[in-house]
Amino acid sequence: MKITDYELFEVPPRWLFLKITTSDGLVGWGEPIVEGRAHTVRAAVEELMDHHLLGSDPTNVENHWQTMYRGGFYRGGPILMSAIAGIDQALWDIKGKGFGAPVYELLGGRARDRIRVYQWIGGDRPSEVGAAAREKVDAGFTALKMNATPEMRRVDTPAAVADACERVAEVREAVGPEVDIGVDFHGRVSKPMAKRIAKAIEPYEPMFIEEPVLSEHLDSLCEIARHTSTPIATGERLYSRWDFKALFEQGVVDVIQPDLSHAGGITEVKKIAAMAEAYDVALAPHCPLGPIALAACMQVDACSPNALIQEQSLDIHYNETSDVLDYLADPSVFDYRDGYIELPDSPGLGVEVDESTVRDRSERDVDWHNPVWRHADGSVAEW
């Protein structure tokens, strides 16, 4: 069996899908994307496919990963690792289909039968969070996540801290103590403000605080951890096991959030998850993306004993023009019951992509870019 062809599809709201075709007629799908940099990642995928993958045996997944990563003098970073990630997902999809088994069976088998999921509420600039929280809990979710703040100055006012605290309090009051609440600082909060907000919201017992500082400032986590007992989660902007290594050695992170479409795909995130297990750190893959990325996450969740919870993008504020279920032939594979998703048992990634919908929507102009926020003085704010 050889790889004979590939196609890339930019689809709304902000995703890039990869289809790899083989000489035996097997097809694999992947989701290589950096949100807002689809054209750039597309070029990287084309370069890797044309130089390393076409004409090769798709089942040699580890060898292909090593070739793509180590075959270039310059390594790592969001663009290259996201391109590798999408290709890796598609190769595992082909391999699973070839063996007639879900990918997790090829990675050691199930560690669980289902994975808990959480639901986003509140949008980029969080508002009306209490009503949204109650609605999602009534729909069956048992865990929620919200942004902590809108844009915030490096040293902001007591009112800004109080506003963040009030929103978390509103959600806790709306859902009670039986529901978990993740609070995402989104890297938009400076170290001094992260310390203040983490301390202020601690009485509402968040499930975790996410990305309290940017990944450039992970050395600050030790100081932030001294100001709160709330678990700390981070990792969506780390791209390999080598990026995570220093984080584990600090001993302050409680939950890691590698992205299966950014951190080298299934091959790499399975290794990162195993490293985390050795440090007693939980896994909660980042996934505000499409159905292929979510399916890849679930394969790693299935066989990782330290998997805690899974992000998913149904009804997330980015998905205004298309949603995660729109591209599936059978959307029921992601039915959420009692706050969980059952593990798929179909071969490969376990989802069937609706190719006609992908082709149709790829004809639309997809030009999503991160918003650029500014402070009142005109300086650039973190989004």
C-alpha positions, 0 to 999 in steps of 0.5 A: 500500500502506498500514498497516492494523493492528498487534498486540502480543504479550507472550510468554515468557520476556521478549519483545514481538513486533509484527505490522504488517499492510498493505492488500496483505496483506503482514505485517511482524514486529518485536521492540520490547522493554526487558527488564523494561519490556514494558508501558512499551514497548508503550504507546510503540509504540501511541502511535507507531503510532496517531499516525504510522504507521496509514494510511501507506505502510510502504515509506518507512522512513527518513521514518518513522524520522525522523518517530518520532524527530524528531516529538517534542520529547524524544528518545532513551532506552531506551523510545522508541528500543526502540519505534522499533526494533521498528517499524523492523524490521517496516517493513523486513520488509514492504519486503523482502517487497514487493521479494522480497529479504532486507533486506540486499540493499536495504542494499547486498548481502552483505559475507559469506556467514555470520556467526560466533556465540557461545554463553553459558555460566555464568549470572548468577552464573557457575559450572561454566563449564569443563564448560559451555564444553567442552559448547558447543565439542563442540556446534560453537561456536568462541566463548563468553561468560560473566559475569565476576563476581557482584555486586561491591563498589565496592572488593572483596577480592583473593579476589573478583579471584582468583575472577573470574580462576580462572573465566576460567582454567577456561574457557581450560583447558577449551577451549584457545587455538583458542576465543574467550572474551568476558568480560562485566563487565555494568556491575556492576563499578566502575572500580577493580575493572574495572582490577584484573580486566582486568589479572588475566585478561589472560594468558588472552587474552579476545576482549574485555571487555564493559561494563567500566563502566556506560554512565554512566561511559564516560569511565573507559574511557581509564583502564581501557584503560591497564591492559590490552591486551584489546579493550574492547567496549561499547554495549548501553545506548547508543541512537543514533548520537549516544550512540556519537559521543562513544565513538568520539571517545575512541578506546579502544573496539574493539568496539561492541554496539548492540542492534537492539531498543534502538538504533533498529532496522535503520535506525539500527544500520546507520548506527552500524556505518558510523560504527564502520567509519570509526574502525576499530571492529568490530561485534558486535550485542547480542542476548540476545533472540528470533528477530525481533531476531536476524534483524534483527541478521543483516541488518545483519551481512550488509552491514556489513564490520566485523561481527565476531561475533553474540550469540544467545540459544539456551540462555541462562540467561534462556530457562527457559520459551521459547527462541529457536527456539520461535516459528519455523515453520522453526527450521533458519534458525538452524542453527549449523554450525562456529560460524557461521550462514548468512545467510538468503535469504528476503525481508524479515528472512528468518524465518517467525514461527509466529503460532499459537505466538505467540498461544498463548503470549501468553495466559500471564502474562509478568511478567519483571523484572530481579532486584534484587541487594543487598550484605551491608550491604543497599545495592543492587548492580548486576545 
